[in-house]
Amino acid sequence: MASHSGSPSGSPSDRFKHLVYTYPMIDNHAHPILKPEHQNTHPLESICSEAHGTALRSSINTLSHIRATNQLASLLGCDNDWETVKRSRNEKDYQEWNRQCFQGIQCALLDDGLDNPETTYKVEEHDQLIGNTNKRIVRIEAIAEKVFRDTIEPYLEEPYSESLAEKVHVTWGSTFEAEIKRLNELDDVVGFKSILCYRRGLDVPATVMGSDFNFKSSMEAREGFVSWLRQSDTLRLDNNMLNYIIVAETFRIISNSRIKKPVQFHTGLGDNDINLLKSNPAHMQLLISKFPEVPIVLLHSSYPYTREAGYLATMYDNVYLDFGEVIPMLSKDGQKSIIKEMLEITPFNKLLWSSDGHWFPETFYLGSLQTREVVHEVLEGLVQENCLSYGQASSLVKQMFFENSQRLYNLSITPAWSEELASPPSALTPNTSRSITPTLNAFDTIFASHQSAKFLRLQWVDYCNTLRLRVLPISQVRKALSKGPNGLDIRITQAVFSIMQDDQVTSTMSPSGMWSISPDWSSLRSYHPAATETSNPYAAVMCDIKLVTGEDMTRCPRTVLRHTIDAAAAEDISMLVGFETEVTFFERTSDGGIKTEIPNAHFWSAASALTPKRAECMEEIVMKLEMAGIEVNMYHPESAQGQFEFVTGPLPPLEAVDALYITRQIIVQTAERYGMRATMHPKPYPKQCGGSSHTHFSISNKEKETAFVRGLLENMQNFCSLWMAGEVSFERLKASYWAGGMWVCWGEENRETPLRKCTGGNPHWEFRAVDGTANMYLATAALVEAGLRGVRRLYKEGGPEVEMMRGIDVDPGVLTEEQLAELGVTKPLPKSLEQSLGYLIKAKKQAEEEGDPLFGGMEFLAEYIIFKTDEDKRMKTMPKEDKWRWAVERY
């Protein structure tokens, strides 16, 4: 598995991810593992299924099993097919394999009543495997059966009689009572467990719960015991009133004791021996309320009765909810649904993690790893939705993983963890590393969901917003990686950021030197051809351009955005970003030219714009985007002839821009299939609305939001050359065209201002002064940098009470400069790329003189100014018609 990229010094998101993957766990419910000589007692396929016998054969065809196979293959460094995984794990040293699988678990509470004790390690023998002292959970039914066996052994040769039954019953009852009391006092026993739902059901009747009920003399207990005694084939206590009675008796003993040890109950998910209907914890409401001093743990999230369990944990002080076994038994989506259902109502201090590990060490490993994966994804999502802060999410992780179990079971241990020293256990690192080159096996794991792809595109974006690439057959990627982690060594000339769109170079281009193309594997997406296409499917990954030593190089636009996001994180600011991609579709002529005449049936949101051909094209685009894992919220016709807008869902900034370039690529490629050129030209028609890349964003830190927005407004004039990066950009920037206007200002739901405050169900901001000529890594970095400059200056001066600039609710284009000044609007946006670059050069110099250089002094800015200055000079020499065609074909 590839290395985990989070670190304590990164963004809040990275630090949170680091916490999730490093914080130690208390496994509050598990079972002993098999001794090496007894490994074949149970089939290894049972690690992801409760099925038995012939039904277990089908388990390898489930999502949960396939995911487990891929993860184990990555850990073992072998191919990801099940037979190879089994063979590889059998070849490993068993003790070392155990220790590897237990990484990240500090303490396990083991129910040793599941199996023949001769085939499994003792509880204390797990101490060497886990590295800490582990504790015992006592199974109530196992104690009752052991006492029964010991009690009747002296009388096995005697014929059955009523007097013998009464004598044995009283002896058994007294011994069972004494044993429960003894165990309740032992330090190494931290709780009890019942499998009542396997034997009878969770509906314990009120008649056996009374304080005056005597389970040694009552009629119900006597009849139950006689029925048990008459069984000749087994000593198992099953489907007997006595099953209810021993649980109730245990509760009475604990309730009357000074030590109130918890009682765990298997609920919900189980094998085909269970009574599923009676495994619903709702049946336990009477028992819960009858013994309010006895802590009760509902195991396995009570799946499929998770909401019922959450309700009980919420309404009763003595009820806790465990979420073991469903991980790894369910698919990843199923696991995430369980986590979300638990969090709907359950108090955080009532949630406990367990692996339900048993027999095989793999069950502990998969339980720990997959829990970390889904908890991270669910809680990160809640943070991005502003339901939690990172601090609150971190507290929840610590409680679920460690603190709640430590407190409930009175373990008196502290987590072996500190943020500065913790590094993710090698077995528990997620497989979505950024620019770490994987081993061949890790690559195959990463690539598992892209197996139809025949080619891999390594892609990056230059200063003129050209998506450039190297294309490798997948066979060559695998061949390179088979030589070792450094086998995939793709280098590129250092002139890469000095080459214009026609391969002319800037005045400062150097012909010597090489840089390295470094894939960010978390950005990997697939292009799936339509059924009628003859082209092969391919996968694409966005890349950073790095020094050949592997270090970051801040001439790379993608690296610039990463570093700017880190700078925001240092101010406790994270963001979500989403884009409106406005595209104009031109018909191709037979010789590959552009038809500019379009039937006048296209206007804003008009159904008539969706001709059969265009509707088919748009629908194919959306389907391909969804197959690539890109969320499409909607699409619709825009105002200009042949113009459509695609709205994609919000993501963290870097992921959002990665997805945007795949989105554009799919749009352009699909349009060509239909004989059309799809362009992001900012002003395809002189007298119609232009095309833009409206950037929607939300800020997690609401206390600093005003300062951030003020910073964006105050620096808007300076950064326009990063947002509108071509000479044609300023043809779009006209008043009264819904293009964002020509003045620095903002307004609530005002589309004639460059910054719009969006109200409604999910309030956020829309930045409108950005178009398809911009490198969107740099454009997004500039948006963040502008806001941060406001935070660093205004927030530090005024705190959360920073005053917001006045918003306007009219079209600034219809007002005079005097009227605008009265509204506090005094800064015009630049009218050309040359003027815009002038503002940037001036701001750069001033910031350096003040000791606060733009973008922290990253080296790209000087190179970008030279590049755009040379490009602008070249474009000014081009005839107008050629310039229009140039932009249509290149943006």
N, C-alpha and C positions, 0 to 999 in steps of 0.2 A: 504494500500500500504506500502511496506517495506521502511525502512529509507534510505535516500540518504547518500552515503558514502563519497562524495567529501567534502573537507574542505580546507580552505585557506592555511593550512600548508602542504598540500600534494604535489603531482607531478604537473607539468604544466597541464597535462591532467585532474587531479582531480580538480585543481583550475579553469580550464576552465569550466568543468562540473558544478562546484559549482556556477560559475557566471551565466551560462545559466539558472539554476534552481532557482536562487534567485533574479536576476536583475528585478526590477519592470517594468511593462508594461504600456504604454499608449494605450488604445484601441481606435484607431482612427475612428472606425465606428461600431456602435452597435445600438440597439433599446431598449426601455424600457421593463421591465418584467411585467408579469401579476400580478395583485393583487391576494391575496390568494383566494378570493371568485370567481375569474374568471379563475382559473387554468384549468378548463375543457372546456374553450372556444376553445382551440386548442389541438390536440392529442400530447402527449409527444413524440411519434415516430418521429415527425417532427424535433427533435434536430439534426438528421443526414441525413435528406433528404428534398429536395424541392418538392417532389411529393405530390399530394393532392388526396383526395377521396379514391377510391378503390385501386389506384396505390400505395398509401402509405403503404398498408398492406404488400407488398413484401419487404419493406425497411429493415425489421428486419432480412432478409436473406442476407444482404450485409456485406462485411468485415468491413466497417466503423461502422455499427451498432453493430456488435459483439464486436469489439474493445471497443466501447463506453460502452457497457454493462459491459464488464469485468472491465473497469476502474471505472465506477460508483459503481459497486459491491464492489470493493476494498475500495473505499472511504466510502461507507455506512456500510461496514462490514457485507455484506450479501452474499448469494449464487449468482452465476453469471448467473442467468436466468432472462429474461426480466420482467416477471410478478412479481418476487420477488423484483427486483430493483424498479419497480413502487410502489409496496406496501410499501417498506421500506422508500422510499423518502417521500411518503405521510404521514408516521407516524412521520416524523421529524418536529420539530418546524420550520415553514416556514422562519422566519426571520433569525434564526441561520443557516439554510441550505443555504440561500442566501449569508450570510457573508462567509460561508465556501467555496462556489463556486467562490466567487470573490477574493479569496486570490491571491496575486501576481499582481493584477491590481491596479495601483495607481490612474488612472484617465480614465474615459470613455467619449467619445464624442457620444452623443445619437441623432439619427434621430427619432424624435417623430411623424413622419408622417405616420407610418406603420399601426397603429390600432386606434380604437375608444379610445380616451383619457380617457373615463370613465372606461375602463377595465384594464388600465396599470398605473403604478406609474408615477408621473411627473418626469421630469429630475432631479429637485432638491431633490426629495425624495430618489433618489439613493445615495445621499451623505452619508446617514447613513449606507447604505448597503456596500458601497465600502470604506468608511472612509475618503474620500477626496471630494473636490469640483469637480463636473462633469460639462460638457459643452454641449451645444445644437448644433446640425446640423439641418438646416432648409431645408425641402423638398420643392423644387420650385413648383412642381405640386400641393402639398397640399395647399400652399399659394394661388395659382391661383384659386383653387376650392373653398376655403373658401371665398375669395374676391368675386367670382362669386355668391356664395350662398347668401352672405350678400347684394350684389348689386341688385339681381333680386327679393329679398324677398318683397320689397314694391310694386312690379309690378305684382305679381303673379295672381291677379284678372283681370288685363287688357288684352284685346285681343292683339295678336301679330300684329305689324305694322312695316314698314320700319323705321319710325321716332323713334319708341320705341327702336328698335334694335340698331340704331345709338346712341341714347342717353345712353342706358345701356352700350354699348360697350365702349364709351368714358369714362364713369364713372368707369367702371371696369378697363380699362387700366390705368387711372390716379391713382386709388387706389392701384392697383398691383405695379405700379412703386414706389409709395410713401412707400408702405410696405417693398419692397425689400431694398430700401434705408435706412429705419428705422432699419431694422434687421441687415443690414451691419454695423451699428454703435453700436449695443448693445454688451456689454462686454461678456455676457453669451452665445452669438451666435458666434461660431468660424468658421463656414463655411456653405456652401449650398450643396444640393445634388439634382441630377436629376435621375429619373427613365425613361428617354426618350426611352431606348431600350425596355421597356415594352409597351410603348404607341405608338411608331412610328418607332423607329430605331435610330441609332446614326449618320445617314447620313444627318446632318443638311445642307440644301441647301445654296449656296452662296448668293442667293437673299435676305435672311432675315438677313444677317450678316453685311451689309453695315452700315456705320456710319450715313448715311442719311435715313435709313429705319425707318419709323414711325409706330410702331405697333398699334397705336390708330387710324390711318387713312388709312393705306395702304389697297389695295384691298384684298391681301392675308389674312391680319388679320381680315378684315371685314367679308369676306366669312367664315373664320374659326369660328368666333364668332357667326355668324348667325346659322351655322350648329350646334354649341353647344347649342345655345339658343332654337333651335327647338326640341332638345331631350326632350322627356317627361318622360323617364324611369329612368334616372340617371343624376347626376351632375358630373360624372367622365369625365375628359378631356382626350379623347382617340382617337387615330388614326386620328388626326386632324392636319392640318398645324399649328394650334395655339400651338401645343406641341413644335414644332421647334422654334416658334417665342418667346415664354416666356423664353426659355433657352437663345436665342440670346440676348434678352432684358436684362436679368440678367447679362450676360457677358458685355454688354455695360455699365451698371450701375457700375459694379465693376471696369471695366477698367478705367472709368472716376472718380473713387473715390480715395481719399487718402488712404483708407484702402483696401487692396487687399486680401480679404478672399478667401480661396480655394473653388473650386466647385468639389464635388465628383460625379462620374458617375457610376451607376451600369453597369458593363460590363460582358459579358460572362454568367457564370453559373446562372441559375434562374429556376423558375418553368415553367410549360407548357404554361404560359401566355406570355412568352417572344418570340420575333422574334430572334431566335438563330443566323441566318446569319447576321442580322443587329445589333447584339450585339457585333460584332467584333470592337475593338477600332480603327482599321485601317480606319474606316469610319470617324473618328474624325479628321483626319490630317488637313483638311481645317480649322475647328474650332480652333484647337490648334494653327495653324500658324497665324490665323486672330487676335487672342487675346493673344499675347505673354506675357502680363503682368498679366494675370489671371492664378493663379495656378490651375492645374487640377489633380485630384486623380482618377486613374483608379482602381475601386474596384474589389475585389475577384480574383485577379491575371488574370482577363479577361479569365479565363479558359473556353474553350480549346484554347484560343488565347493568351497564355502567352508570347510566343516569339514576337508576334506583339506588345504587350503592353511593353515588355522590350525594343524593338527597339524605340518606341515612347519616353519612359522615358530617353533613351540614347541620342536621337537626338534633343530633345526639352527641353530647360531649365525649362519650366513651367510644365512639366509632371512628376508625381510621380506614383509609383506602389504599391498598397496595396495587401496583400496576405491573406485576411480573407475569411471566408465562405468555401473555399476548405478544410480548417481544421475546423471541423471534417467531412465534407461531403464526402471526398475521402478516399480510403484506405491509409494505412501508406506508401506503396510504391508509390502510386499516389501523396501523399503529398511531399515526398522526390523528386520525379521527378519535381514537380512544383518549389520547392526551387532551384533545380539545374538549371532548365530552366531560372528562374529569374536571377540567378547569372552568366549565360553565358555571359551577356552583360550589365545588368543594373548596374549603379553606386550605390554603397552602400548607399550613402546619399539620394537616391531617393526611398528607400524601407521602407514601413510602415506596422506595424502589426495591425490587427484587429481581433476580434472574430466573427463579425457579429452576436453577441449574441442577442437573441430576445425571448420574451415570457417567457422562462424558464431559471433559473440560471444555469442549467446544460450546456447550450450552451456556456456560458462564461468560465466555468471550463474546458470543453473539448477543447475549442479553445486555452486556455492558456497552458494546460498540453501537448496537442499533438503538439503544436507549439514548445514548449521547447524540446520535444523528438526528433522531426525530424530535427530541427535546430542544435541541438547538434550532432546528428549522421552525418549529411551532412558536417558540418564544421569540426568536428573531422577527418572525412575522408579526407578532403582537406588539413588539417594540416599534416596528415600522408603521403599524396602524395607530400608534400613539396610545395603545391600551396599557402598556407598561413602559417604564424607563429601563435603561440597561442595568441600573442599580437594583431596581425591583426584580427584574428577571434573574439577575445574579443571585439575589437572596433566595428566590424560589428554587433555583438549582441546588444551592447549598442545603436548603431544607429537605428537598425530596431525596437527594443523593445521600445525605449524611445526618444532618442535625435532628430530623424528626425521629429517626430510628434510634439514634444515640440517646435521646431524651426518653422515648417511650419504653425502651428496653433497659434503661438505666445502665448503659454500658461503660460510662466513665472513661471514654477515650476521646481524643481530640484528632481532628483531621491532619494527616501528615502531608501538609501542603503549605506553600507560600507562593504568591504570584510571581515573585522575582526569580525563584529557583525552580518552579515547576516547569517541566517539559512534558509534552504528551507521551504517554507510554507508546513504544514503537508499534505495539499491536493495535492501538486504538486511534491512530491518526486517520482522518477522513481521506477519501480518495479523490478529492477535487482540488489538488494543489494548484497553485498559480503557475509559476514559471519553472518549477522543478522538473527536469527531464525524468520521465519514469523509466523503470526497468521494463523489459519486454512483458513480463507478467503483469505488472501494474498497468502498462499501456493497454493490454488486452482486457483488463478489468474495466478501465475507463471507457474503452471502446465497445464494451459489450452491447450497448444499446444502439450502436451505429454500425452493426456488422454488415449491412447491405452496401455500405460505402466502398467504392473501389479506389478512390483517390482522397488524399488529404491536402487541403489548401491551407498553407501558412500565410496569414494575411496581416498587413499593417497599413496604416494610413499616413500619407505624407503631408507636407505643409500646404499643398494645393488641393487637398481633400481628394486625392486619388487613392482608391483602394488598390494596393499592389499586393503581389502574391508570389509564392513558389508553390508548385503543385507536385506532390510526390505520390506515386502509387503506394497503396497500403503495404504491398509486399516489400517495397524498399524501406518503408518506415520500420517494419518488423525486422528486416535484415540488419538495418543500422543498429537498432536497439539490442539485437542479439549479441552484439559485440560488447555491450555494457551500457550503463546509464549515460555515458558521454558519447555514445555512438551516433546519436542524432545531432550532428554538429553542422548546422547550416549557417553560412556566413554571407555577408552582403557588403558591397562597397560603402565606404564612408561618405560617398557622394549622394547617398540615398535621400538625404534631406536638402539637396541642392539641385535636384532635377525637376524641371518644370514639366507641364503636361505634354509638351511636344518633344521632350527629351533634350531641350536646350537647358543650359546650366546657369546658375547664378554666378555673379562676379567673384565670389569667395570660394567656389567649389575646389576641393582638393581631390586629385585623381588617385591618391594613394591611401592605403589603410583599409582595414576591414572591421566590421562590427558583426555581432551575432544575432540571429533571429531566435527569439526565445518564446515558445508557445505558452500561453496561459490555458491550461487544459480545462479549467473551469468554464471557459467560454465555448467549448466544443459544441457544435450543432451540426445537424445533417440537412442536406438538400435532397428531397425526394422527388424525382421526376414524375410528371403525370403519366397515366397509363399509356397515353398515345405518344409520349416522348421516346426518342431513341437514345438520348444521352444517359450516361451512367449516374447513379446516385453518388454524391460525394459528401465528405465531412469538411467543415471549415473551423479553424481555430484562430482567434485573434492573438497577435504576438506583440511583445515588447522588443524593441531594438536595444541591445545591451552591449557593453564592452565585451571583448572576447574572453575576459576573465570571469564573466557572469555577473559583474556588478551593474547596477542601474546606471543609465546614461540619460541625463535630463534634456537631451535634444529630442528624445522620443516623445511624441504627444501622449501616448497612452501612459507612459511613465509619469509625465507631468501631471496627468489627472490623478493617478494613484497617490503621488506625493501631496497634491493639493487636498485630496480627501483625508489624508493623514493629518494635515495641518488643521483641517476642520475638526477632526476627532480630538485634537489636543485642546480645542475650545469646547469640547463636549457637544459637538454638532454633527448629526448625521442627517442624511437626506434620502428621499425617494424622488426619482426623476422619471417622467414619461414624455413621449413625443407624439406630436401630430406630424405625420409625414405627408406633405402636400406634393402631389405628382401630377404633371401634365402629360397626357398620352397623345402623341402625334402618330398619324398613319405613315408608314413607310411607302415610298414610291417603288416602282419595280427596279430602279437602279440604286436603291438604298438611300435615296434622299428623304426629305421631310415634306409631307403635305401640310400646308398651313390652313387650307380651307376645311372647315368642319361644319357640318349641318347645324343650323342654329336651333337645335333642340336641347342644348345643354345649358342648364343654369342651376343655381344653387339648390341642392337637395331635390332636384327634379327626377322623377321616375323615368321620364323620357330619355334621360342621359344614359340609362342602362339599356342600351341596345342589346340584342341577343349576344352579339360577339363580345361586347364590353362586359356584360354581366358574367359571361362565362369566364372571361379573363380575370375579372375582379374576384370571383368566387374561387378560382384556382389559386390565385395569390393568397387569399385568406387560408385556404386549406393547407397550402405549403408552409405558410408561416406557423400555423398551429402544429403541423407535423414536426417543424423545427423547434418546437417548445416555446414559441413566442406568443404571448397572449394578445389577441386582437379584440379590442373592446367594440369597435365598429368601423365601418367605412361608409362614405357617402360622396355624392358629387359635390364639387366645390363650384365657385362662381365662374372662373375662367373656362373657356371652351376646352373640353377634354380633360379637365382637372378633377382629381379625386383626392380625398383625404383618408388616410389610414391612421387610426388611433390605437396605439399599443399600450399595454398595462405598465404601471410603475414598477421600478426596480431600483436598487442602490445605483449610484451614478455610473460606476465603471461597467457594471453588468448591463445597464440601460443603453449605454453607448455601443457596447459590443453587439447587443441585440439590434440596435438601430441599423448598423452597417449590414448585418445579415438581412434585415428587413428590406433595405434598399436593394440589395443584391438580388433577392428573390423577386422583387417587383420588376426590376429591369429585365432579368432573364426571362421571366414569364411573359412580359409584354412583347419581347422579340419573337416569341413563339407565335404570337397572334399578329405579327407584322406591324408592330408599333414600337416607337421609341418612347420610353418613360423617362422624363427629365425632371430634375429639381431646379431648373432654371428659375431664378428669382422673379423674372418679369417676362414671361414668354410672349405676352401680347401687350403692346404699349398702352392700350386704353382699357385693359381688363385687370382684375385683381391678380396680384403676383402669387408666387409660391414661397412658402417659408417652412421652417422646422420649429414651430412653436414648442417651447420647452416648459413643461409643467413640473413644478417642484413643490415639495413640502419639507418642512424643517422640524426635526424631532424636538429641539430645545425651544419651546414656546417663549421662554423667558428672554431669549436672545434674538427672537425672530424679528422684532422691530429694528434692532440695530443691524441685523443682517440685511434687511430690505433697504434700510437707509444707505448702507454701504454700497449695495447694488446700484441704487439711483445716483449716488454721488460719484461713482466710478464708471457709470454707463458710457459717458462721452469718451473716456480714455480707452475703453476696451472694444469699441465697435469694430475695429479691424480684425478682431478674433471671432466676432459673431457674424459680420457681413464682410466676407473676405475676398470679394471680387469687385471689379469695377461695375459689373452688371447689378450688383447688390443694391446700389444706390438709385437705380432706375425703379426699384420696387418701393423705395422709401418715400412715398407720396402721401399727402394728406387726403383724407376722406376715401381711402381705398381699403379700409380695415387692415392696413398693413402695420399698424402700431404707431402711426403718426410720425412727426418729425421733431418732437420735443421730449426732453427727459421729464417724465412724469408718470403717474400711476392713477388708476381709477378702478372702482369696484364694478366689475362686469362691463368695463369700457374697452371695446376692441380698437379704439383709436388711440390708445396709449400703449407705449412699449411694454409696460408692466401692468398686467390685469390681475386684480384680486378676484379669485373664483369663489363664490359662496355656494351654499347648498349643503348637501349631505356630507361632503368631504372637503371642507375649505382648504384651499391651497393657492399657489401663485402660478401665473402663466407669463413667461417671458417671450415676447413676440418679435424682438429685434434680432432675430437669428435666421439664417437661410441655408440653402443647400450648398453654398460655396464654402462654408466653414468646415474646418476639421473639427468634428464634434467632440473629440477628446479635449482639444484646446478650448473650444467654445464653452463646454461644461466646466472645465477648470477655471476659465475666466469668470464665469458666473459665481462659482464658489469663492474664488479669490476676492472678487469685488465685495461680496457679502462679508467675508472674513475681515476685510479692512475696516468695514463699519463696526464689526463686533469688537475688534481690538482697540479701536479708538473710542467709539460712542458708548459701548457697554461698560468699558472700564471707567469712563467718566461719569455716566449717568445711571448705570445699572439697568434694571428692568423698566425704569421709568423714562427711557429714551423716548423723545417726542417724535412721532411719525410726521413725515411731510404730508401736506394736505393733498388728498386725492381729488380728482376732478371727474365730473360726470357729463362733460360735453366733449365734442370733437375739437381738439385744440387747433385743428386746421382752419376753423372758421373764425377764430379769435385773432385780434390784433396783438402785437407784442405787448402793448400797454395792458390789455385785458389779461393776457397770460401772466404778466408780472404781478398783477393784483392777486392771482391765484398761487403765486410763488413759483411759477414755471418760467425759468430764465435761461436754461441751457438748451440750445438746439442740438440735435443729433448731427453728426458730420454729413456733408453733402457729396463726398467722394471718398474713395479709398485713400487717395493721397492725403486728404485732410485728416482722415481717421488715423492714418499712420503717424501724422504729425502730433496728434493728441497723445498717442501711445508713447512716442519718443519723449515728449515733454514729461509725461507722467513717470516714465522709467527714470529719467534723470533726476527728477525731484525726489522720488522715493529713495533713490540711492543716496542722495545728499542728506536726507533725513534719517538715514540708517535703517530704513525698513524697505528693502528692495522688493519690487513686485515679484510674486511667486517665489519668495524666499531666495531670489537670486539665481534661479534655475537658468541654465545656459541656453535654453531654446529661444528665449525672447529676442536676444540680439540677432540670432540666425534667422528667426522668423521675420523680423523687420527688414533685413537685407533681402530675403527671399521675396517678400511681398512688394518691396520697392522695385526690384528688378522685374518682377512679373507685371506690375502696373505699367512700367515704362514700355514693356513689350506689347501689352494689350492696347495701349494708346496709339500704336502705329498700325493697328489692324483695321481694315475697312469695316464699317458698321455691320454690313450683311454677313461678312465672314465672322465677325465677333459674335453675332447672334447664333449662327450655326455652331461655332466653336463651343459656346456655353451649353447649348442644347445637347450636344453629343458628349460633353465631358462632365456634366453635373446631373 
